[in-house]
Amino acid sequence: MRGGVRVMFVILAVLLVVPSWTGQARLDLIGAHPTLHVSRVPLDADDPARTRVGGLTYLGGIEMTGDDPGFGGYSSLHVAHDAAGDRFTLLGDGGTILRFTMGADWQPKAVSGANLPSGPGIGWDKNDRDSESMTTDGRHVWVGFEQYNMIWRYDVALTQDEGHVAPREMAKWDANGGAESLARTGDGRFVTISEVMHVPPRWWAGSNKARLKTRDALIFAGDPIRHPRPQRFAVVADGRYDVSDAAMLPGGDMLLLNRKFDPPFHFTTQITRIAAGEIAPGRIARPVPVATLAKPLIGENFEGLAVTHEGDATILWIVSDDNQSLLQRTLLLKFRLDAQPM
């Protein structure tokens, strides 16, 4: 074939084989054995000895970098603690999975990578695998996807999907502000909170000004795949903060990870706490501040929150989504919850 005809034939062949291809580059996948580099970071670069912030004590943290093109963009994490250290599972917002173990030396070991086996769409670009939240019961893992506003369930190893649902109560959530958080309560219910969407006007009995300070929140009676019709409650947001993740505490309270963007290029992070009794259909939950990471403290686009326990201590881990941008960092920080919110 002549050159121009050959190129046209190739383009037509691609469109026939991959009809939804838009011309974007293929979504980067992560390799099975990625290289991970880390360096320690202080809570306050101007005062490296500082450890206290609100009701938290900073126990340490690292900046992570990787050579694999699929590294980064981590929006959720799960941490399992035992005598040997901590086992981490980080889920990127392109469906990439990073696993490693880490002990008191802050050096990751047994580093491995994988990719979600399936998800919304064909998996060609990021919109098809925009995984933003994750929770588990130890036997299954549930993942919340933006863009499609869906929840998928996988086996605990994240190697096989077991079903999915697109709840109609999430259908009108913003494509880039959907199920940013997903948590499983001690009694087996599931909670997801929209990152940016307010509760619908038809549900709200107060003023519209007050409604615009809320975030739409849903409670599933059990596994969302089996109980796809959630009930609604509201979470009152603080200023310009958006909810980026949630995790349960012993006793039924819920911690929220919230962040806001401060121009020209800085993020402020706030951790808040919702009382167990406010996590119920029809309620208006009013989170109480626990701690705020604002200048001069370390700042990034923190989107993942996990809670573990070391003896009697309640431990919080947070991870940042660098959007795979050279201007941002992937940070993993560890705190101890010391006090009731002040």
N, C-alpha and C positions, 0 to 999 in steps of 0.2 A: 504494500500500500504506500501511497505517497505520504509524506510526513504529516500534512494537515489532516488528511483523512484518517490516518492511524491515530492521531491524538483524539479526534472526535469519536472514533470507535471506542477507545479506552474510556472516555468520559461517559459515553452512553452505557457501556458495560458496567461501570461502577454504579451508575444511577439505577440500573436494573437489578443489580445484586444487592445494593444497599440503598433502598429507595428513600430513606429518611436522612441520608448523608447531606450535610449542609455546606461542606467544604472546610469545616473546622478540622484541626489536627486531631488525631486519635487521642482519646483519654490516656494519659500516662498511667501505666500499671507499675506496681512495685515488684522487684525481684524477690526470690526466696531467701536470699542471703545479703541483705543490704548492709552497707557500712554505716556505722553510727558514731559520730564524734560528739563529745560533751565537754562543757566547761562550767564551773561553778559560778553562780550569780548571787549577789547580795540583795537583800530586801531594799536597802537604801545605799546607793553608790556613794553618797556623800557621808554616810555614817555606817560603815560596814558592820559595826558591832550591834546595830539596832535589830531587834527581833520582835518587838511588840507592835501590833496594830489592832486597835479595837479589842475585840474578844478573842483574838488569835495570837499565837506565838509562831513565828517563822522558824522552821526547822531546817531549811535549806532548799536549794533548787539548782537546776542546770539549764543551760542553753544547749539545744540539740541541733546538729546539722547532719546532713546525709548526702552522699554522692549519687544515690539512685534518683532518676528523674521523677519517680512516683513519691518521693519523700515529701512530707509536709502536709499542711492543710488540715490539721487534726482538730476535730470538732467535738469529740466525745472520747471517754476513756473508761475502762474498768480496771480496778486494782484489787488483787487478792493478796492478803498478808498472811504469812506463816513464819515459822521459826527461821527458815532459810532466807527470808527477805520478802520482797514484794514482786509479784508477777503482774506485768502491765500489758494491757491490750488497748492500743490507740486506733481509733477509726477515723480515717481522713474523709473529707467531703468530696472525694472522688471514688469512694468505695475501697480505698486501700487500707490494709491492716498492718500495723507494726506491733510486734511482740518482743518483749525482753524481760529479763529479771534484773533486779538491782538491790543491793544491800547497802550497808552503812558507808561503804567506800564511794558511793555515787557513780560507780562504773557499770554501765549496762553489760549484761552477759546474755548468752543464748539468744542473740538478736535474730529475728526472722521476719519475713514479709510474706503477705498473701493479699488476695483481692476477693471481694465478695463474689460468690459464684453466679449471682443473678441479682436482679433488681428491676426497677421501673425502666421501660424503654428497652432499646437494644444494647445499651451500654457503650455506644460509640463515643459520646462526649460527656462532660462533667454533669450536665443537667440530668442525665440518665442515672447517675450514681451520687446525687447530692445528699449523702448520708450525714445527718446533722446531730443525731442523738442515738443513745443506746442504753438498754437495761437488760438484766438477766435474772433468772431464778436459779441458776446453776445447771439447768438442763437445756434451756433454750435461750436465745438472744433475740431481742426485739430491736429493730432499727427504724428510726423515723427519717423519712425522706422529704426534703423540700422539693419545689418544682411540681411534683406530682401529688404532694400532700397525702402520702401513704405511710402505712406501717407494715413492715415485713418481719416475719419470724424465721429464724434460722436455727440449725442445731447449735449446740454450745461451742463447737469447733469452728463455726462460721464457714462450713464447707458445703452445706446443702440448705436450700430454702424450704420452708415448711408451710408456706401460705402467706397471703397478704390481704390487706383491706384498704380501701379508700373511703373513710367515713364521710358521709355527706355533710356532717357538721364541720369538717375541715376543708370542704370543697372550695370555699371562697377565701380561704387564707391566702395571703400574698405568696406568690411563687417563690420569693426569696425571703420570706418571713414566717415560715410554717412551723413544723414540729421541731423546733430548736432544742427542746427539752423533752425527756421521756423518763419517767421513774416508776418503779413498782413498789407499792406500799407493803407493809408487813402482813396485811390481811389479803394480799393478792390482787388489789385493784391497781389500775394503771392511770397515771396522770401525764398529760402533755399540755404544754402552754405555748401559745403562739409567740413568736419573737416580737412581732410588731402589731398584730391585729387586735383591735378593740372588741369588746363584746358587742354583739349585734344590737341595734337600736330597739328591735322588737322585744328583746329580752330584758332591757334596762329600764328600771322604773324611775331613776333619778334624772338629774339634769344632763344635757349632752356634754357640758363642760366636764362634769365628773366622769362620764363614760369615756371620754377621750384620754383619761388618765389610767384606763384599765388595759389589761391584756386578757384575751379570750383563753379560757382554760377548760379542759375536758377531763372527765373521770369515767373510765371504763370499769364496769363491774368485775371484770376479770380479763383474761387474755383477749386483746382487741380482735384477734382473728375469730374468736368464738363469740365475742360480745361486741359487735361492731357499732352499737348504738349508744354512744356515751351521753352523759348528762353534763350540763354546763355549770361552771362557777366563774367568778371573776377574780383576777389578781390586780391589785392597785399598784401601778408602777410609780417609781420615784423619779420625777423630772424626766430627763431624756434617756434614762436607762432602758435597755431592752433585755429581756430574759434570754440567756444563752444556754443555761442548763439547770438541772435540778437533781437532787439526791436526797434520800431519806435518812433520818436520824433514828436511833433507838427511841422508842416511845411514840413514834408517829409524826413528829415534826418534820418539816421539809426545809432543806436549804436551797436557796436559789443563787445562781451565779448570774450577775447582771453586769452589762458593760455599756459605756457610752463613748462616743468618739469626740475628742477635743481637738479642734484645729490648732495648728496646722497638721500635726500628725502625732497624736498621743491618745491613748485609751485610758480611761478610768474604770476601775473594776469595783463593784460593790457586792458583798455577800450578805444576803438577808435570810431571815428565818420566818417560816409560816407555822403557826400553831396547828397541831393535829386537828383540832375541832373546826378549823376554818377550811379544811380540805374536804368539802362536802357539797353536793349539788345545791345550787341556789345561793350559796354563801358568797360574800365579798371578802376575800382574804386580804389582809393588810400586813404585808411583811414588815418585820422589824429589823433594822440594820444590825449586823454583827461586826463588820469591818469594811473599810474603804481603802483601796489601793489607789491613791492619788499622788500627784507630784509632791515631794521628790521621790516617792516610792516607785518601785519597778512597775512599768506599765506595758501592756500588750493587749492583743485581741483575744482575751481568754474566753474560750467557748466550751471547755470540758471540765466537769466536776465529778469527783468520786470520793466516797467516804469509806474509811477502813477503821479498824480498832487495833490498838497495840496495848494489851493489858486493859487498864481502865481508861486509857486515853482515846479520844475520838480524833481521828486524823482526816484532814482534808487535802486532797490533791487537785490541782487545777492545771490545765494545759492550754496553750494558746494556739490559735489557728493563724499561721503566717500567710495564708492565701497563696502559698508558694511564690511569694514576692521577695525580692532581694532587700526591700525596705523594711521587712518585718522579721520577727524572730519566733522560733519554736521554743517556748519555755515550759518547763515542768517544775512546779513549785509545791512544797509540802508545808502544811501548817497543823498546829494543834488547836482544837477548839477548847478554850479555857473557861469561858464564862457565858452566862446568859447575856443576850443582847443588851446594850446600854442605851 
